[in-house]
Amino acid sequence: MPKVSVLTPLYNTNPSFLKEMIESILNQTFKDFEFLLLNDSPENKELKKIVESYNDRRIIYLENEKNLGISKSRNKLLELAKGEYIAIFDHDDISLPERLEKQVDFLDKNPGTGIVGTNFIKYSSKRVHRNPEKNKDIKRNLVTRGCIVAHSTVMVRKSVLIENNVRWREEYSPCEDYMLFSELIDKTMFCNIQQPLIIYRDHKDNTSHRYSEIMLDKSELIKNILHKNYPYFASGSSNNAYSYVFGFIPFIKKEQYGNRVKYLLFGKIPLLKVIK
């Protein structure tokens, strides 16, 4: 049985993006995985030809008989996965070579953690996008800010999803990832590795661009649910963020706890305190 199942739904994927995505997984330093690709645009035969052109026994190509949508496709892949760990990966992103190795190592060493994401690099700007590292900060920010775990960077223990009967929920699409993480807040620990291990391709056909208004609406709906379920996070929340020089040097850190905001130079030297 493979240690990891990499799960990737396809939908009319740009052929060049698809090739880069596949090769980024096949070139991982960690080798004990299966790679499940599910075509949710079965009329697009070019995708099948591209996937099957890679002569690698770890690749498993699948097709839906008809379009099911992203959530149902992800759930179908989950049910088929044999790995202990599930690596979520979108069809147009790029995994850096040590992505799987570092996430497997982290989960092996931290049995209480069920979700581990990473920082990522935006393809268009080459800038590193950082999310909170620690469990408590991730959960506070999920409640108060939104989905600050980058879905395509995540590795999850399959047992956490199966034993708690948590799945991607179609009714919250295109924020099904945010809802998935929200349902796991009281069921497992979270971490974001503070290293970019994914290159996120930000382009006009991204779901976040095509369905921006719907995403905003669903995100606010989920946030309202979380405020009711976790009022202690909402009322005494920590909303921490860095401003960076040259895109990567931490300069001014903002720490917010409820109505109190503190600014720190280089994250340590107090500059200003504000009570809103």
TORZA-420915 format. One record per residue (C-alpha): x, y, z; residue in three letters. Coordinates in steps of 0.001 Angstrom, whole numbers, padded with zeros to 6 digits, always signed. Layout:
N
XYZALA/...
END
This chain:
276
+000000+000000+000000MET/+001360+003462-000832PRO/+002133+005865+001980LYS/+000592+008826+000106VAL/-002261+009253-002361SER/-001990+012390-004494VAL/-005503+013378-005590LEU/-006047+015670-008586THR/-009352+016327-010350PRO/-009023+017509-013956LEU/-011431+019749-015832TYR/-010530+020982-019316ASN/-007029+021537-018006THR/-004613+023568-020105ASN/-002352+020892-021684PRO/+000909+022655-020838SER/-000242+023243-017237PHE/-001234+019589-016984LEU/+002188+018376-018095LYS/+004013+020652-015660GLU/+001720+019559-012849MET/+002203+015830-013530ILE/+005968+016124-013893GLU/+006219+018061-010621SER/+004724+015057-008805ILE/+006695+012413-010668LEU/+009906+014298-009820ASN/+009283+014300-006061GLN/+012122+013210-003774THR/+009571+011073-001898PHE/+008657+008093-004075LYS/+006100+005991-002156ASP/+002870+007384-003582PHE/+000008+006722-005962GLU/-001164+009530-008241PHE/-004893+009532-008952LEU/-006107+011862-011708LEU/-009861+012057-012300LEU/-011082+013674-015521ASN/-014342+015518-014809ASP/-014516+016666-018445SER/-014749+013197-020054PRO/-015490+014637-023495GLU/-011977+016106-023477ASN/-009962+013146-024800LYS/-006716+015110-025024GLU/-006343+014983-021240LEU/-006403+011183-021260LYS/-003742+011058-023988LYS/-001470+013395-022045ILE/-001807+011514-018757VAL/-001327+008101-020339GLU/+001766+009307-022209SER/+003615+009120-018886TYR/+004787+005569-018437ASN/+004704+005494-014660ASP/+002957+002749-012684ARG/+002072+005197-009896ARG/-000320+007092-012186ILE/-003969+005995-012109ILE/-006146+007727-014702TYR/-009923+007819-014145LEU/-012882+009423-015909GLU/-016338+010405-014747ASN/-019092+009254-017089GLU/-020475+012777-016887LYS/-019429+016005-015206ASN/-019912+015709-011446LEU/-018377+018941-010236GLY/-015311+019522-008097ILE/-016636+018420-004687SER/-018096+015115-005863LYS/-014933+014450-007841SER/-012729+015082-004808ARG/-014906+012785-002681ASN/-014757+010056-005331LYS/-010963+010282-005358LEU/-010870+010094-001561LEU/-012892+006882-001538GLU/-010502+005329-004084LEU/-007325+006443-002318ALA/-005243+003739-000617LYS/-002650+005941+001069GLY/-002343+006749+004756GLU/-001891+010405+003837TYR/-003820+012385+001216ILE/-001983+015060-000768ALA/-004484+017506-002238ILE/-003260+019003-005480PHE/-004991+021170-008076ASP/-004661+020528-011803HIS/-002728+023669-012721ASP/-000245+024082-009845ASP/+003338+022904-009421ILE/+004738+020973-006444SER/+008353+021694-005595LEU/+010516+018537-005372PRO/+010562+018180-001561GLU/+006869+018889-001028ARG/+005741+015311-000273LEU/+008897+014410+001641GLU/+008628+017335+004044LYS/+004907+016882+004666GLN/+005201+013130+005247VAL/+008097+013734+007643ASP/+006028+016311+009551PHE/+002954+014081+009902LEU/+005083+011095+010921ASP/+006673+013159+013697LYS/+003436+014896+014808ASN/+000705+012258+015221PRO/-001724+014763+016741GLY/-001728+016898+013593THR/-004122+015911+010817GLY/-003749+018850+008423ILE/-000443+020248+007204VAL/-000271+022953+004550GLY/+002661+025027+003351THR/+003485+028492+002177ASN/+003417+028952-001589PHE/+004832+031031-004414ILE/+002519+032895-006778LYS/+003505+032012-010324TYR/+002697+035464-011715SER/+004587+037587-009179SER/+007145+035053-007848LYS/+006335+036326-004363ARG/+006017+034039-001366VAL/+002570+033921+000242HIS/+002720+033150+003967ARG/+000005+031778+006228ASN/+000024+031312+010025PRO/+002123+028392+011240GLU/+000699+027335+014604LYS/-002524+025450+015252ASN/-004153+028120+017454LYS/-003350+030928+015022ASP/-004654+028951+012047ILE/-007934+028198+013816LYS/-008402+031778+014983ARG/-007811+033019+011472ASN/-010156+030451+009943LEU/-012884+031868+012167VAL/-012080+035554+011747THR/-010429+035992+008334ARG/-011329+033130+006039GLY/-009558+030192+004422CYS/-005922+030787+005349ILE/-004901+027194+004596VAL/-004008+026966+000901ALA/-005988+023954-000336HIS/-003571+022802-003041SER/-000704+022717-000506THR/-002433+020449+001997VAL/-001616+016931+003115MET/-004204+015330+005411VAL/-004425+012081+007342ARG/-007063+010049+005549LYS/-008237+008649+008890SER/-009203+012150+010101VAL/-011628+012556+007198LEU/-012975+008995+007229ILE/-013437+008578+010987GLU/-015164+011957+011351ASN/-017209+011550+008150ASN/-015939+014875+006793VAL/-016080+015405+003044ARG/-016054+018234+000509TRP/-019578+019671+000465ARG/-020982+020698-002887GLU/-023404+023235-001421GLU/-020461+025385-000285TYR/-018637+025318-003624SER/-016474+027131-004675PRO/-015485+027429-000980CYS/-015710+023694-000331GLU/-012107+023730+000919ASP/-012876+026401+003532TYR/-015877+024401+004762MET/-013828+021202+004905LEU/-011209+022829+007135PHE/-013931+024486+009219SER/-015477+021117+009998GLU/-012094+019858+011202LEU/-011383+022699+013652ILE/-012516+020679+016686ASP/-011314+017329+015338LYS/-007579+017707+014707THR/-004540+019966+014858MET/-003386+022154+011963PHE/+000019+023407+010838CYS/+001400+025391+007905ASN/+005044+024594+007129ILE/+006806+027947+006827GLN/+008428+027110+003535GLN/+006988+027510+000039PRO/+006519+024014-001386LEU/+003930+024825-004053ILE/+003870+027214-006998ILE/+000308+028480-007307TYR/-000723+029433-010813ARG/-002815+032588-010547ASP/-004562+033186-013892HIS/-007850+034476-015310LYS/-009447+031018-015459ASP/-008915+030302-011751ASN/-012087+029621-009814THR/-011213+032537-007528SER/-011411+034899-010515HIS/-014326+033355-012403ARG/-016577+033026-009364TYR/-015279+035805-007133SER/-018702+037094-006041GLU/-020007+033627-005213ILE/-016792+032865-003317MET/-017173+036014-001251LEU/-020788+035152-000445ASP/-020027+031538+000545LYS/-016966+032585+002514SER/-019008+035045+004586GLU/-021656+032374+005148LEU/-019054+029942+006488ILE/-017510+032673+008630LYS/-020890+033400+010210ASN/-021316+029715+011029ILE/-017875+029649+012629LEU/-018562+032786+014685HIS/-021570+031030+016201LYS/-019745+027748+016784ASN/-016502+029248+018102TYR/-017364+032593+019762PRO/-014194+032515+021872TYR/-012099+032699+018706PHE/-014297+035433+017223ALA/-014296+037674+020306SER/-010714+037217+021479GLY/-009169+036497+018148SER/-005600+036996+017137SER/-005255+038545+013703ASN/-001530+038660+013109ASN/+000177+039682+009908ALA/+003605+040838+008715TYR/+004501+043577+006284SER/+007502+042529+004209TYR/+010377+044420+002594VAL/+011237+043110-000882PHE/+008433+040579-000470GLY/+010275+038342+002009PHE/+012007+040277+004845ILE/+009647+040613+007871PRO/+009499+044313+008771PHE/+006407+045376+010726ILE/+004212+042827+012474LYS/+000589+043599+013284LYS/-000923+041721+016230GLU/-004641+042058+016884GLN/-006457+040639+019897TYR/-010118+041630+019906GLY/-010167+045447+019771ASN/-006483+045883+020636ARG/-003886+046254+017889VAL/-000132+046280+018441LYS/+002595+047020+015853TYR/+006082+045569+016295LEU/+009244+046411+014358LEU/+010823+043176+013072PHE/+008199+041348+015102GLY/+009847+042266+018439LYS/+010243+046019+019051ILE/+006992+047754+020136PRO/+006074+050701+017912LEU/+002440+051503+018587LEU/-000616+050264+020469LYS/-004154+051056+019348VAL/-007515+050319+020973ILE/-010317+050341+018431LYS/
END
